[in-house]
Amino acid sequence: MTFLLRLAAKSAWNRRVTLGLMLLAIALSTTLLVGIERLRGDVRSSFTQSVSGTDLIVGARTSPIQLLLYSVFRIGGVTNNIGWNNVAALSTHPLVDWVIPLSLGDSHRGFPVLATNEAYFEHYRYGNKEALMLSAGKPLSSLFDTVIGAEVAAKLNYKIGDKITLSHGTGSNHLQEHDDKPFTVSGILQRTGTAVDRTLHIRLDAMQAIHLDWQGGTRMSGFQIPAEFASKFDLTPTSITAVLIGLHNRTTVFKLQREINTMTSEPLMAILPGVALDELWQITGIGENLLFVVSMMVVVIGLAGLVAVILSGLGERRRELAILRSAGARPVDIFLLLVMEGFGVMIAGVVLGCMLLTLLIYAFGPLLTSRFGVTLHASAISYNELILLVYIVMAGLIASLFPALRAYWLSLSDGLTPRI
């Protein structure tokens, strides 16, 4: 057996260019397959951590996924608002620690505008309960200040001190402008990889201020309140879009949820972010399964290439194998020789693929985290990944049997007799 191993190693070295290319193909296939498996887990983790540390999301009665989409991901339209009196009641509830009010409805060049208060920057968490941090500037202080997300700043090339105008409504076409009350960029948030990056944040009273001279979704004709006089009015909102709630004790979450869902003063709905995110993932997770199937196809193509390379080499090696037979090698030795070659290339390709994946995660992991909020962990091989690697190696072993069986049946006379 030792002799066969040395022979297989020397034979592989003599064909190092061909097998090296095959080794690279298998390594890349392994990197893709294991990388996608790790990406599936880490993306799901990042997806479910778009908002963390929030116990309940409360909004008007609608579907849980729709409430989650517009309150966390800023996607879709708002069905109805909730009264400010109920928000005030929730903020003073004995079970509630903090409340973050969210008011949506306006936009700026296609990016959503979120009106909130200081509790948003104090209590909002994403990822592994990471707080929002400013990369430049300061938080909302003046009435017409805005703190913008990293993507807004990058795409629109905004910097601290720039003046911007908000649009009434969402979208990007034929929107009326709040051009009489411009905002000043006071701060730019660090990139989070969440919807925060593409959001402009303003104060709740600022949202009220820009709509003082609006009625029914349009500006009142012949009536205008200048920006400098807006603060003279009562800017307490009458209604908002949704609220994020944090509790003193998370064990009371279901009690408060039932209480909110059965309120008679207003039809409200409270959802658990984690449960709603899992439901949403069941819909959007189809894409990850398709991606996994594609990676499996790449591995199959790599195995097919391995078989093709070994089979095509048999024509050139028939005389070599015949000489081995004439020197005393048994048919089973020829069989084992080719199996060892194919299996060795497969093992080396899998190991190289895992090393390449680790290097790629170290090299590009921070970029993925900063740009897309997806954190890939350069950790040890997980159980699911180990199972995948075992399947790959076993598939490589099975694929090596086909050329080995063909070589097994090559007769001594077939190898030595020239073909005419």
Residue, then its C-alpha position, 0 to 999 in steps of 0.5 A: m500500500t505504501f508503494l502504491l501511495r508513492l507511485a500515485a504521488k509520483s504519477a500525479w506529479n508527472r501530470r501536475v499541470t492538468l491535475g493542478l487545474m483540476l485541483l483549483a476547480i475543486a477548491l473553488s467549487t468547495t469554497l463556493l459551496v461551503g461559503i454559500e452555506r456559511l453565508r446562508g446562516d450568517v445572512r439569516s442571522s444578520f437579517t433577523q438582527s436588523v432590529s435587536g433589543t426591541d421587544l414589541i413593534v406596535g402599529a395600526r392593525t394590519s398583517p405582521i409582515q407589513l407592519l415589520l416591513y414599513s417600520v423596520f425596513r422602510i418598505g411598503g405603504v402605511t395602512n393607518n396611523i396610531g393616535w398620539n394619546n395611545v403612544a403617550a399611554l404606552s410610554t407610561h405603562p408600568l411594564v414599558d421601559w422605553v418607547i421609540p415613536l416612528s413617523l413616516g410618509d415623506s421622502h427625499r430623492g427616493f429615500p425615506v424620511l423618518a421622524t422620531n425623537e432622541a429615544y431613537f438614537e439612545h435605544y435603537r439597536y441592530g446586529n448584536k445589540e449595537a448602538l447607532m453611532l455618528s461618523a460625522g456631525k452631531p445629533l438632532s438639535s435644531l428644529f430643521d436638522t437632519v441626521i442622514g444614513a451612510e448610504v444617503a450621504a454616499k449616493l447623494n454626496y452630502k456633507i455636514g452643513d448641506k441644505i436639503t428639501l424634503s418631498h411630501g409623500t414617498g417615491s421619486n416622481h411628481l412630488q410636492e416639495h417642502d421647499d419653504k422649510p429646508f433642512t440642514v444636514s447635522g450628522i451622518l451615521q456610521r454604516t449599519g447595513t440596515a435600512v438606517d443607512r438609506t433613511l433621513h432622520i428628523r425630529l417629530d416636531a419638525m414633521q409637524a412643522i413642515h405640514l403646518d400649512w398643508q391640508g389633505g395632502t396639499r399645500m394651502s393656497g395663499f397661506q404660508i407659515p415661514a420656517e422661522f415662525a414654525s416653532k411658535f405653534d404647538l408641534t405635538p403630533t396627533s398621530i404617528t406610524a408605529v412605535l418600538i417598545g422595550l420592556h423592563n422584563r422581557t418575560t412580560v412581553f406576551k402579557l403586554q402584547r395581549e393587552i395592546n391587541t385587545m385595546t378598545s380605544e383603537p385597533l392596534m397590533a403588537i408584534l414580536p420582531g423575531v417572530a415576524l422576521d422568521e415569517l418574512w424569512q420563510i418567504t425571502g429564504i427561497g432565494e438562498n435555497l436556489l443559490f445553494v442548488v446553484s453551488m451544488m451544480v458547480v460542485v457536480i461540474g467539478l466532479a465531472g471534470l475530475v472524471a473527464v481528466i482521469l478518463s482522458g488520461l487513461g488513453e495516454r497511460r494505457r501503456e504505462l499501466a500495461i507495463l505496471r501489470s507486466a512488472g507484477a501489479r495486479p488489476v486491483d493495484i491498478f484500480l487502487l492507484l487511480v482511486m488514490e489519485g482521484f481521491g487525493v486530488m479531491i481531499a487536497g481540493v477540499v482542504l485548499g477550498c476551506m483555506l481559501l474561504t477563510l482567507l476570503i472572509y478575513a480579506f472581504g468580511p469587513l467590507l461585507t459588514s460595512r456595506f451590507g450588514v452581513t457578518l461572515h465569521a471565520s470560525a471553525i467548520s460547523y457541523n453542517e459544513l462538515i457534513l457537506l465536506v464529507y458529501i463532497v469527498m464521498a462524491g469525489l471517491i465515487a467519481s474516481l471509481f469510474p476511471a479506476l474500473r475502466a483501468y481495472w478491465l484493461s488487459l495486458s495485451d490491450g495495453l501492449t498491442p498497438r492499435i491500427 
